[in-house]
Amino acid sequence: MLDLIKETLGELAWGVLAIILFLWWIGGPGVTAIIWSDGDRLLAVQFLALWAGVTTLYLTASWLIRRARRS
């Protein structure tokens, strides 16, 4: 029974993570488009640059962590 609960919670955690990542990938450009359509193009470009920077830092950190675990 305990194994079933652990497995269910693990799958739930992966599902929540997948939803967060999906919202992150869609949300960044989506919010940029909304800001751009309101006419504030400088803020839209700044937001998109911030989103891209955070995404790059996340991908780099996850790659480094994965590489460190393997060695």
matplotlib code that plots the C-alpha trace (Angstrom):
import matplotlib.pyplot as plt

x = [0.0, 2.8, 4.5, 1.3, 1.0, 4.7, 4.2, 1.0, 2.6, 5.6, 3.4, 1.4, 4.6, 5.8, 2.4, 2.5, 6.0, 4.9, 2.1, 4.4, 6.9, 4.2, 2.8, 6.4, 7.1, 3.7, 3.4, 6.6, 5.9, 2.2, 2.7, 5.1, 2.4, -0.1, 2.2, 3.3, -0.4, -1.0, 1.6, 4.5, 7.1, 10.1, 8.6, 7.6, 11.2, 12.6, 10.2, 11.0, 14.8, 14.2, 12.2, 14.9, 17.6, 15.9, 15.2, 18.8, 20.0, 17.6, 18.7, 22.4, 22.0, 20.0, 22.6, 25.4, 23.6, 22.9, 26.5, 27.8, 25.5, 26.9, 30.5]
y = [0.0, 2.4, 1.7, 2.5, 5.8, 6.7, 5.8, 7.9, 10.9, 10.6, 10.6, 13.5, 15.5, 14.8, 15.9, 19.1, 19.8, 19.2, 21.7, 24.3, 23.8, 24.0, 27.2, 28.6, 27.9, 29.2, 32.0, 33.9, 34.6, 34.9, 37.6, 39.3, 39.4, 40.8, 43.6, 44.3, 44.6, 47.1, 49.3, 49.1, 47.6, 48.4, 46.6, 43.6, 43.2, 43.6, 40.9, 38.5, 39.1, 38.3, 35.2, 34.0, 34.7, 32.8, 29.9, 29.8, 29.8, 27.0, 24.8, 25.4, 24.6, 21.5, 20.3, 20.9, 19.1, 16.2, 16.0, 16.2, 13.4, 11.1, 11.6]
z = [0.0, 0.9, -2.5, -4.3, -2.4, -3.2, -6.9, -7.1, -5.4, -7.7, -10.8, -9.5, -8.9, -12.5, -13.8, -11.8, -13.0, -16.6, -16.2, -14.8, -17.6, -20.2, -18.7, -18.6, -22.2, -23.4, -20.9, -21.6, -25.3, -24.5, -21.9, -24.3, -27.0, -24.6, -23.5, -27.1, -28.2, -25.4, -27.1, -24.6, -27.0, -24.8, -21.8, -24.0, -25.3, -21.8, -20.5, -23.3, -22.7, -19.0, -19.8, -22.2, -19.7, -16.9, -19.3, -20.4, -16.8, -15.8, -18.8, -18.1, -14.4, -15.0, -17.6, -15.1, -12.3, -14.6, -15.6, -12.0, -11.0, -13.8, -12.8]

ax = plt.figure().add_subplot(projection="3d")
ax.plot(x, y, z, "-o")
ax.set_aspect("equal")
plt.show()
